[in-house]
Amino acid sequence: MRVYKTKDYEGMSKKAAFLMAAQINAKPDSVLGLATGSTPVGVYRQLIQWYREDLLDFSRITTINLDEYRGLAAENDQSYRYFMNHNLFDHVNIRKECTYLPDGTEPDSKKACREYDAIIKGVGGIDLQILGLGRNGHIGFNEPGDYFEKTTHCVDLTESTIEANKRFFQKEEDVPRQAYTMGIQTIMGAGTILLLVSGEEKAEILRQVICGPVTPRVPASILQMHPRAVVIADEAALSRTENLGE
């Protein structure tokens, strides 16, 4: 596991965007695994800037998102489809038909998950996957548990995740209690993984991810087993992890 230390969130975002841009330029038809939430927003902002400067071309790129809330339509302003459109897709020359998220409106959870796994297999897998880190160690919506979930599945969100996400909704009761999420096996199948972490509130869980045992109780700890996992974290996030970071 390679660790890059940056001064702050802006530095983290730019470093991650640079690695993503390198992937796009080296392989213009790359399959990119994308994430939502506040962590990758700066990355997407930088990618948009480079696109506007004619430094990037998304016309042959395919994207696979980690997850989607169960029960939210794409038009809902809290859906992850809406988030991706607003923060990236609407601002670059990507083909919308080649941007994929789980179908949050599909009531049959087994069908929704089966169909999403088929899409991922159909595009040939993921070349580069970006991840954020939950305060309980989750990646995607793979919450702490007794075992690592392999493929796309429907998950009951933990109270800590609901608490973290309620700031995006008018009321806590509006926060969905379930989501469809890519499984750990699928994430680990990506050619390269970038784990992005910012802020002192993530310092303890990041220490466990990097230095602790591999355990489903800390889902992101599995990244220790990936041959091309890269952690990009700012000084605050690495404040409890000594002598790490280039």
Stockholm file with secondary structure:
# STOCKHOLM 1.0

chainA/1-246         MRVYKTKDYEGMSKKAAFLMAAQINAKPDSVLGLATGSTPVGVYRQLIQWYREDLLDFSRITTINLDEYRGLAAENDQSYRYFMNHNLFDHVNIRKECTYLPDGTEPDSKKACREYDAIIKGVGGIDLQILGLGRNGHIGFNEPGDYFEKTTHCVDLTESTIEANKRFFQKEEDVPRQAYTMGIQTIMGAGTILLLVSGEEKAEILRQVICGPVTPRVPASILQMHPRAVVIADEAALSRTENLGE
#=GR chainA/1-246 SS CEEEEESSHHHHHHHHHHHHHHHHHHCTTCEEEECCSSTTHHHHHHHHHHHHTTCCCCTTCEEEESEEETTCCTTSTTSHHHHHHHHTGGGSCCCGGGEECCCTTCSCHHHHHHHHHHHHHHTTCCSEEEECCCTTSCBTTBCSCSSCCCSCEEEECCHHHHHHHGGGSSSGGGSCSEEEECCHHHHHTSSEEEEEECSGGGHHHHHHHHHSCCBTTBGGGGGGGCTTEEEEEETTTTTTSTTCCC
#=GC SS_cons         CEEEEESSHHHHHHHHHHHHHHHHHHCTTCEEEECCSSTTHHHHHHHHHHHHTTCCCCTTCEEEESEEETTCCTTSTTSHHHHHHHHTGGGSCCCGGGEECCCTTCSCHHHHHHHHHHHHHHTTCCSEEEECCCTTSCBTTBCSCSSCCCSCEEEECCHHHHHHHGGGSSSGGGSCSEEEECCHHHHHTSSEEEEEECSGGGHHHHHHHHHSCCBTTBGGGGGGGCTTEEEEEETTTTTTSTTCCC
//
